Amino acid sequence: MAVDVDRFRELLQEERQRVVDAIEYLHKENPGSIEDETEDETTDDHLAETATATLDREIDYTLEENSENVLSSIDGALARIEQGTYGTCVNCGEPISEERLAAIPWATTCIDCKRLEERG
């Protein structure tokens, strides 16, 4: 079964752009330091505002890190398309089902190998 690489290349490129846009948005939302965000607060409000700003920043950093991991996975999938290995499980060498690729276009393993990996 041959995978429609043109279709998946387009899906991956669209998803890549969406992730890049999300990372850029996070950078625009957090241009300065936490001190910059909370410098106008009174002493009473300062601790609460700093805690809120810190939590918000940590959430954004986690989102950015996750987005960068997805971006790296997408780039890997696009490279596999160019190499002619897209849609082949890196563990067992069997084809990755089209359904799995439709759900996670950057998947590197077939569903059976993924299940084995998750069981440890």
VEXMI-517171 format. One record per residue: residue number from 1; residue in one letter; x, y, z of N, C-alpha, C, O in turn. Coordinates in pm, 1 decimal, decimal comma. Example, Ala and Ser with C-alpha at 12.3 -4.5 7.8 and 13.67 -1.06 7.14 Angstrom:
# residues 2
{1; A; {1319,0; -569,0; 780,0}; {1230,0; -450,0; 780,0}; {1320,0; -330,0; 780,0}; {1423,6; -331,9; 846,5}};
{2; S; {1285,0; -225,0; 708,0}; {1367,0; -106,0; 714,0}; {1290,0; 3,0; 787,0}; {1340,9; 113,8; 803,9}};
END
This chain:
# residues 120
{1; M; {83,3; -117,9; 0,0}; {0,0; 0,0; 0,0}; {88,1; 124,7; 0,0}; {167,3; 144,5; 92,2}};
{2; A; {75,5; 206,0; -99,2}; {153,1; 329,1; -108,3}; {77,3; 442,9; -41,0}; {-42,8; 460,4; -61,4}};
{3; V; {148,8; 518,5; 38,2}; {90,0; 632,6; 107,3}; {91,1; 751,9; 11,6}; {187,4; 772,2; -62,2}};
{4; D; {-14,4; 828,5; 13,5}; {-25,5; 948,5; -69,3}; {61,4; 1057,8; -8,3}; {12,9; 1142,1; 67,1}};
{5; V; {192,3; 1055,6; -42,0}; {286,3; 1148,6; 20,6}; {256,3; 1294,2; -13,3}; {282,5; 1382,8; 68,0}};
{6; D; {202,0; 1320,2; -131,1}; {169,1; 1458,9; -165,7}; {64,2; 1515,1; -71,1}; {74,4; 1629,2; -25,9}};
{7; R; {-36,2; 1434,3; -41,6}; {-141,5; 1476,9; 51,5}; {-83,2; 1502,9; 190,4}; {-115,3; 1603,3; 254,0}};
{8; F; {2,4; 1412,1; 236,7}; {60,1; 1427,5; 370,2}; {163,3; 1540,5; 373,3}; {176,3; 1608,3; 475,2}};
{9; R; {235,4; 1561,7; 265,9}; {328,7; 1674,9; 259,7}; {251,6; 1805,3; 279,3}; {294,8; 1892,8; 354,3}};
{10; E; {138,5; 1817,8; 212,2}; {56,5; 1938,3; 224,9}; {2,4; 1953,1; 368,0}; {6,6; 2061,9; 425,3}};
{11; L; {-47,8; 1843,8; 424,6}; {-96,4; 1847,1; 563,1}; {14,4; 1889,0; 659,4}; {-6,6; 1972,1; 747,8}};
{12; L; {131,5; 1830,7; 641,1}; {244,4; 1862,1; 728,3}; {288,1; 2007,6; 713,1}; {319,2; 2073,0; 812,6}};
{13; Q; {290,9; 2058,2; 592,2}; {330,9; 2197,0; 571,5}; {229,7; 2293,6; 632,9}; {267,9; 2396,7; 688,2}};
{14; E; {100,7; 2260,4; 623,3}; {-2,8; 2343,7; 686,2}; {10,9; 2340,9; 838,4}; {2,9; 2444,7; 904,0}};
{15; E; {31,2; 2223,0; 893,1}; {46,9; 2209,8; 1037,7}; {174,2; 2280,6; 1084,6}; {175,9; 2342,6; 1190,9}};
{16; R; {280,0; 2271,1; 1005,2}; {406,3; 2338,0; 1038,7}; {384,0; 2488,7; 1048,5}; {431,9; 2552,9; 1142,0}};
{17; Q; {312,2; 2544,6; 953,0}; {286,3; 2688,4; 954,9}; {202,6; 2726,7; 1076,0}; {225,8; 2830,8; 1137,4}};
{18; R; {105,9; 2643,4; 1110,4}; {22,3; 2670,3; 1227,4}; {106,9; 2671,2; 1355,5}; {87,9; 2756,5; 1442,2}};
{19; V; {199,6; 2576,8; 1366,6}; {285,5; 2568,3; 1485,3}; {381,2; 2687,1; 1490,3}; {401,7; 2745,7; 1596,6}};
{20; V; {439,7; 2722,9; 1376,3}; {528,9; 2839,5; 1371,2}; {453,0; 2965,4; 1413,1}; {504,6; 3046,5; 1490,0}};
{21; D; {331,6; 2981,5; 1363,1}; {249,4; 3097,1; 1400,7}; {221,2; 3098,0; 1551,0}; {223,1; 3203,8; 1614,1}};
{22; A; {195,3; 2980,7; 1608,0}; {168,4; 2971,5; 1752,2}; {291,9; 3010,4; 1833,3}; {280,2; 3080,2; 1934,0}};
{23; I; {409,3; 2966,2; 1790,5}; {533,8; 3001,6; 1860,0}; {557,4; 3152,2; 1851,2}; {592,9; 3215,5; 1950,7}};
{24; E; {537,8; 3209,4; 1733,5}; {555,0; 3354,4; 1716,9}; {457,7; 3430,5; 1806,2}; {494,0; 3532,5; 1864,7}};
{25; Y; {334,5; 3381,8; 1817,1}; {235,0; 3446,3; 1903,2}; {281,3; 3444,2; 2049,1}; {270,8; 3544,6; 2119,5}};
{26; L; {332,7; 3328,9; 2093,8}; {381,8; 3319,8; 2231,3}; {496,5; 3417,1; 2254,4}; {505,2; 3476,9; 2361,6}};
{27; H; {583,6; 3434,0; 2157,3}; {694,6; 3528,5; 2170,8}; {643,2; 3672,0; 2180,5}; {696,6; 3751,9; 2257,4}};
{28; K; {540,9; 3704,7; 2103,7}; {483,7; 3839,5; 2108,8}; {413,3; 3865,1; 2241,4}; {414,8; 3977,0; 2292,8}};
{29; E; {351,3; 3760,5; 2296,8}; {278,5; 3774,8; 2423,2}; {372,9; 3792,0; 2541,7}; {334,0; 3849,0; 2643,6}};
{30; N; {495,4; 3743,7; 2529,8}; {591,2; 3746,0; 2641,5}; {722,0; 3812,0; 2601,6}; {826,9; 3747,9; 2608,3}};
{31; P; {719,3; 3939,6; 2559,7}; {843,0; 4001,0; 2512,8}; {940,2; 4038,7; 2624,1}; {1061,2; 4040,8; 2601,5}};
{32; G; {889,6; 4068,8; 2744,1}; {975,4; 4115,4; 2852,6}; {985,2; 4013,5; 2963,9}; {949,3; 3896,8; 2948,1}};
{33; S; {1034,8; 4060,9; 3077,0}; {1049,5; 3974,3; 3193,6}; {924,4; 3983,2; 3280,5}; {837,7; 4067,7; 3258,4}};
{34; I; {916,9; 3896,4; 3377,3}; {805,2; 3899,9; 3471,4}; {807,9; 4032,2; 3548,6}; {702,6; 4088,0; 3579,6}};
{35; E; {927,3; 4082,2; 3579,5}; {937,9; 4210,1; 3649,4}; {875,2; 4322,5; 3566,6}; {811,8; 4412,6; 3621,5}};
{36; D; {893,0; 4316,7; 3435,3}; {831,3; 4417,5; 3348,4}; {679,4; 4413,9; 3359,7}; {614,0; 4518,1; 3358,3}};
{37; E; {624,3; 4295,0; 3370,7}; {478,6; 4279,8; 3377,6}; {421,0; 4328,8; 3508,8}; {306,2; 4373,0; 3513,3}};
{38; T; {499,4; 4321,5; 3616,5}; {445,3; 4347,9; 3749,5}; {503,5; 4472,9; 3814,1}; {476,7; 4496,6; 3931,9}};
{39; E; {580,7; 4553,1; 3744,4}; {650,1; 4665,4; 3806,5}; {557,5; 4776,1; 3855,2}; {596,1; 4850,9; 3945,1}};
{40; D; {439,5; 4789,8; 3801,4}; {348,5; 4896,3; 3842,6}; {260,1; 4857,0; 3960,2}; {176,1; 4936,4; 4002,5}};
{41; E; {276,6; 4738,3; 4013,2}; {189,3; 4690,4; 4120,2}; {231,0; 4747,3; 4255,2}; {348,3; 4778,0; 4276,5}};
{42; T; {134,3; 4761,6; 4347,1}; {165,4; 4799,9; 4484,3}; {221,3; 4679,5; 4556,4}; {213,5; 4567,5; 4506,1}};
{43; T; {277,7; 4701,5; 4673,9}; {338,2; 4591,5; 4749,8}; {235,6; 4483,4; 4781,2}; {266,4; 4364,6; 4771,3}};
{44; D; {113,7; 4522,8; 4819,0}; {11,1; 4424,9; 4854,1}; {-25,7; 4336,1; 4735,4}; {-44,9; 4215,5; 4750,5}};
{45; D; {-35,2; 4395,8; 4620,0}; {-72,7; 4321,2; 4500,5}; {45,6; 4251,1; 4434,7}; {28,1; 4160,7; 4353,0}};
{46; H; {164,3; 4293,3; 4470,8}; {283,7; 4246,7; 4400,0}; {299,9; 4094,8; 4405,4}; {323,4; 4032,6; 4301,9}};
{47; L; {287,9; 4033,3; 4524,2}; {308,6; 3888,5; 4534,6}; {207,0; 3810,8; 4452,6}; {243,1; 3716,7; 4382,0}};
{48; A; {80,5; 3849,4; 4461,3}; {-22,8; 3780,2; 4384,9}; {-2,6; 3798,8; 4235,3}; {-14,0; 3703,6; 4158,1}};
{49; E; {27,4; 3921,0; 4194,8}; {48,8; 3948,2; 4052,2}; {172,4; 3875,9; 3999,5}; {172,4; 3824,5; 3887,7}};
{50; T; {278,0; 3872,6; 4081,3}; {399,9; 3802,2; 4040,0}; {372,8; 3652,7; 4027,2}; {419,9; 3588,5; 3933,3}};
{51; A; {296,7; 3597,2; 4121,8}; {263,5; 3454,0; 4115,3}; {180,9; 3423,7; 3991,2}; {205,5; 3324,4; 3922,7}};
{52; T; {82,6; 3509,4; 3962,0}; {-0,4; 3489,9; 3842,8}; {83,7; 3501,1; 3716,8}; {71,7; 3418,6; 3626,2}};
{53; A; {169,1; 3603,2; 3710,6}; {254,7; 3622,8; 3592,9}; {350,6; 3504,7; 3576,3}; {376,5; 3460,0; 3464,6}};
{54; T; {402,6; 3455,1; 3687,9}; {494,6; 3340,9; 3681,9}; {423,3; 3216,4; 3630,6}; {476,4; 3145,2; 3545,4}};
{55; L; {303,8; 3189,8; 3681,8}; {227,5; 3073,9; 3635,2}; {194,7; 3086,6; 3486,8}; {212,1; 2991,6; 3410,4}};
{56; D; {147,3; 3203,7; 3446,7}; {116,2; 3226,1; 3305,4}; {239,6; 3204,0; 3218,3}; {230,9; 3141,7; 3112,4}};
{57; R; {353,3; 3254,5; 3262,3}; {477,2; 3240,8; 3185,9}; {518,7; 3094,3; 3177,9}; {561,9; 3048,4; 3072,1}};
{58; E; {506,2; 3020,0; 3288,5}; {542,4; 2877,9; 3286,9}; {453,1; 2799,2; 3191,6}; {500,5; 2710,2; 3121,0}};
{59; I; {324,8; 2831,7; 3189,5}; {232,4; 2766,3; 3096,4}; {274,1; 2797,0; 2952,9}; {278,0; 2707,3; 2868,7}};
{60; D; {304,9; 2922,5; 2925,1}; {347,6; 2960,9; 2790,6}; {478,0; 2892,1; 2751,8}; {492,7; 2848,6; 2637,6}};
{61; Y; {572,7; 2881,4; 2844,9}; {698,6; 2813,1; 2814,3}; {673,7; 2666,0; 2783,0}; {736,1; 2609,8; 2693,1}};
{62; T; {582,0; 2603,6; 2857,6}; {547,8; 2463,3; 2832,1}; {483,3; 2448,9; 2694,9}; {516,8; 2357,5; 2619,4}};
{63; L; {390,7; 2538,9; 2662,4}; {328,3; 2536,9; 2529,7}; {432,6; 2556,1; 2420,1}; {429,1; 2488,1; 2317,5}};
{64; E; {524,9; 2648,7; 2442,3}; {628,3; 2674,0; 2342,0}; {719,1; 2552,6; 2324,8}; {752,8; 2515,3; 2212,4}};
{65; E; {758,6; 2491,0; 2436,0}; {843,8; 2372,3; 2428,5}; {773,1; 2259,6; 2353,2}; {833,2; 2193,9; 2268,2}};
{66; N; {645,4; 2237,7; 2384,7}; {568,0; 2135,9; 2315,5}; {557,6; 2168,6; 2166,5}; {572,2; 2080,2; 2082,0}};
{67; S; {532,4; 2294,9; 2134,7}; {521,4; 2337,2; 1994,9}; {652,8; 2314,2; 1921,2}; {653,3; 2271,2; 1805,9}};
{68; E; {764,1; 2342,9; 1988,2}; {894,1; 2321,6; 1924,6}; {920,2; 2173,5; 1901,6}; {981,0; 2136,2; 1801,3}};
{69; N; {874,4; 2087,8; 1994,4}; {888,5; 1942,6; 1975,2}; {805,1; 1895,8; 1855,8}; {851,5; 1815,4; 1775,0}};
{70; V; {682,1; 1946,4; 1845,0}; {596,1; 1911,2; 1731,3}; {660,1; 1959,8; 1601,5}; {661,1; 1888,1; 1501,4}};
{71; L; {713,8; 2082,8; 1603,8}; {778,6; 2138,4; 1484,9}; {894,9; 2050,0; 1440,9}; {912,3; 2024,7; 1321,7}};
{72; S; {973,2; 2003,8; 1535,6}; {1084,8; 1914,8; 1505,2}; {1034,0; 1783,3; 1444,9}; {1093,4; 1730,9; 1350,7}};
{73; S; {925,4; 1731,1; 1498,8}; {867,1; 1606,1; 1446,7}; {814,4; 1625,5; 1304,7}; {829,8; 1538,0; 1219,5}};
{74; I; {752,5; 1740,4; 1280,3}; {701,7; 1771,1; 1145,8}; {817,4; 1781,0; 1047,6}; {810,9; 1726,5; 937,4}};
{75; D; {923,4; 1850,6; 1087,8}; {1040,7; 1862,3; 999,9}; {1100,6; 1725,1; 969,6}; {1145,7; 1699,4; 858,0}};
{76; G; {1100,5; 1637,2; 1070,4}; {1148,8; 1500,7; 1048,1}; {1062,9; 1425,5; 948,7}; {1114,1; 1352,6; 863,7}};
{77; A; {930,7; 1443,4; 959,6}; {839,0; 1376,4; 866,4}; {859,3; 1429,6; 724,1}; {859,9; 1351,9; 628,6}};
{78; L; {875,8; 1560,7; 709,7}; {899,7; 1618,2; 576,9}; {1031,7; 1565,4; 518,8}; {1041,4; 1540,2; 398,7}};
{79; A; {1132,4; 1549,1; 604,2}; {1260,3; 1492,7; 558,4}; {1241,9; 1347,3; 513,4}; {1300,6; 1305,0; 413,9}};
{80; R; {1159,7; 1270,8; 587,7}; {1135,4; 1130,4; 548,5}; {1061,8; 1123,4; 415,3}; {1084,4; 1031,2; 337,0}};
{81; I; {973,7; 1220,2; 388,7}; {906,8; 1224,0; 258,2}; {1011,4; 1241,7; 149,0}; {1008,8; 1172,1; 47,4}};
{82; E; {1102,9; 1335,0; 170,4}; {1207,8; 1360,1; 69,9}; {1299,6; 1239,1; 52,4}; {1348,8; 1213,6; -57,5}};
{83; Q; {1322,6; 1165,2; 160,4}; {1410,4; 1047,3; 155,6}; {1338,8; 922,8; 104,1}; {1402,2; 821,6; 74,1}};
{84; G; {1205,6; 931,4; 94,1}; {1129,2; 816,4; 47,2}; {1099,9; 714,1; 154,3}; {1063,3; 600,8; 122,8}};
{85; T; {1115,4; 751,8; 282,0}; {1091,6; 656,9; 390,3}; {966,8; 691,6; 471,8}; {938,2; 625,7; 571,8}};
{86; Y; {893,0; 793,4; 430,4}; {774,0; 834,4; 503,3}; {669,6; 722,6; 501,1}; {646,5; 658,9; 398,3}};
{87; G; {607,4; 700,4; 617,0}; {503,0; 598,9; 625,1}; {554,4; 460,3; 658,1}; {478,1; 363,8; 658,5}};
{88; T; {684,8; 449,8; 686,1}; {744,9; 322,2; 723,6}; {788,2; 330,3; 869,3}; {855,8; 425,3; 908,9}};
{89; C; {750,1; 232,5; 948,2}; {783,2; 228,5; 1089,8}; {934,7; 220,1; 1108,9}; {1001,1; 135,6; 1048,9}};
{90; V; {988,5; 308,4; 1192,9}; {1132,7; 308,5; 1217,9}; {1176,7; 189,8; 1302,6}; {1295,5; 157,7; 1307,1}};
{91; N; {1081,6; 123,7; 1370,4}; {1117,1; 8,3; 1453,9}; {1114,4; -123,0; 1377,4}; {1212,2; -197,8; 1377,4}};
{92; C; {1001,2; -150,9; 1312,0}; {984,9; -283,3; 1250,3}; {993,4; -279,3; 1097,3}; {1003,4; -384,1; 1033,5}};
{93; G; {989,6; -159,7; 1038,3}; {998,7; -148,5; 893,4}; {868,8; -173,8; 819,0}; {865,3; -169,0; 696,0}};
{94; E; {762,1; -200,6; 893,1}; {631,7; -222,5; 831,1}; {565,7; -88,1; 800,3}; {600,9; 13,8; 859,8}};
{95; P; {469,5; -88,1; 706,8}; {399,1; 36,9; 676,2}; {318,6; 86,1; 796,7}; {261,4; 6,9; 871,5}};
{96; I; {315,5; 218,2; 813,6}; {230,0; 280,9; 914,5}; {94,6; 300,9; 847,1}; {87,9; 349,6; 734,2}};
{97; S; {-11,9; 264,0; 915,2}; {-144,2; 272,9; 852,9}; {-179,0; 417,0; 817,3}; {-140,0; 511,7; 885,8}};
{98; E; {-252,7; 430,2; 709,3}; {-294,7; 563,1; 663,7}; {-381,5; 630,8; 769,8}; {-377,2; 752,9; 784,7}};
{99; E; {-460,5; 551,9; 843,6}; {-543,2; 608,8; 949,9}; {-456,8; 672,6; 1058,0}; {-488,0; 781,1; 1107,1}};
{100; R; {-347,8; 605,0; 1095,1}; {-256,2; 659,0; 1196,9}; {-189,0; 785,6; 1145,2}; {-176,8; 883,8; 1218,5}};
{101; L; {-146,1; 783,9; 1021,3}; {-81,2; 902,0; 963,7}; {-180,0; 1018,2; 950,2}; {-141,4; 1134,3; 963,8}};
{102; A; {-306,0; 987,3; 923,9}; {-406,7; 1093,2; 915,4}; {-425,8; 1159,1; 1052,4}; {-448,2; 1279,8; 1061,3}};
{103; A; {-416,7; 1079,1; 1158,7}; {-432,5; 1132,1; 1294,2}; {-306,4; 1204,4; 1340,7}; {-314,3; 1310,8; 1402,1}};
{104; I; {-190,2; 1146,3; 1311,3}; {-61,3; 1203,0; 1352,4}; {32,7; 1192,6; 1232,3}; {106,7; 1095,0; 1220,1}};
{105; P; {30,3; 1291,7; 1144,3}; {108,3; 1282,3; 1020,1}; {258,9; 1269,4; 1040,4}; {329,7; 1227,2; 948,9}};
{106; W; {308,8; 1304,7; 1158,1}; {451,6; 1295,1; 1184,4}; {489,1; 1166,4; 1258,7}; {601,9; 1153,3; 1306,1}};
{107; A; {395,4; 1071,7; 1269,1}; {422,0; 945,2; 1338,9}; {540,2; 873,7; 1275,2}; {555,0; 871,2; 1153,0}};
{108; T; {624,6; 815,1; 1361,0}; {741,1; 740,6; 1312,0}; {726,9; 590,5; 1331,4}; {806,4; 512,2; 1279,4}};
{109; T; {624,0; 550,8; 1407,5}; {606,1; 408,2; 1434,9}; {464,1; 364,5; 1400,4}; {369,9; 443,7; 1402,8}};
{110; C; {452,1; 237,1; 1368,7}; {319,2; 180,0; 1346,5}; {248,4; 170,1; 1481,4}; {311,7; 184,5; 1586,0}};
{111; I; {121,2; 146,3; 1479,4}; {42,8; 143,3; 1603,8}; {88,0; 30,1; 1695,8}; {87,5; 46,9; 1817,8}};
{112; D; {126,8; -83,8; 1640,6}; {171,5; -195,5; 1724,5}; {300,6; -161,5; 1798,7}; {312,8; -189,9; 1917,9}};
{113; C; {396,4; -101,2; 1729,4}; {522,7; -62,4; 1793,7}; {498,9; 49,2; 1896,1}; {563,1; 51,4; 2001,1}};
{114; K; {408,6; 140,2; 1866,5}; {376,6; 247,4; 1960,6}; {315,6; 189,6; 2088,1}; {349,3; 232,7; 2198,4}};
{115; R; {226,6; 93,0; 2073,2}; {166,0; 29,4; 2190,5}; {271,9; -42,1; 2275,1}; {270,3; -33,1; 2397,8}};
{116; L; {362,8; -112,3; 2209,4}; {471,7; -180,1; 2281,2}; {558,6; -77,1; 2355,8}; {597,6; -99,6; 2470,4}};
{117; E; {587,6; 33,2; 2291,0}; {668,9; 140,0; 2350,5}; {599,9; 197,6; 2475,3}; {664,7; 223,6; 2576,7}};
{118; E; {469,5; 216,9; 2466,1}; {396,1; 274,6; 2578,5}; {384,6; 178,3; 2696,3}; {374,5; 221,9; 2811,0}};
{119; R; {386,1; 50,1; 2669,6}; {379,9; -48,9; 2778,8}; {511,7; -57,5; 2852,8}; {517,3; -102,6; 2967,3}};
{120; G; {619,2; -13,2; 2785,6}; {749,8; -11,6; 2849,8}; {817,7; -141,2; 2837,2}; {929,6; -157,3; 2886,0}};
END
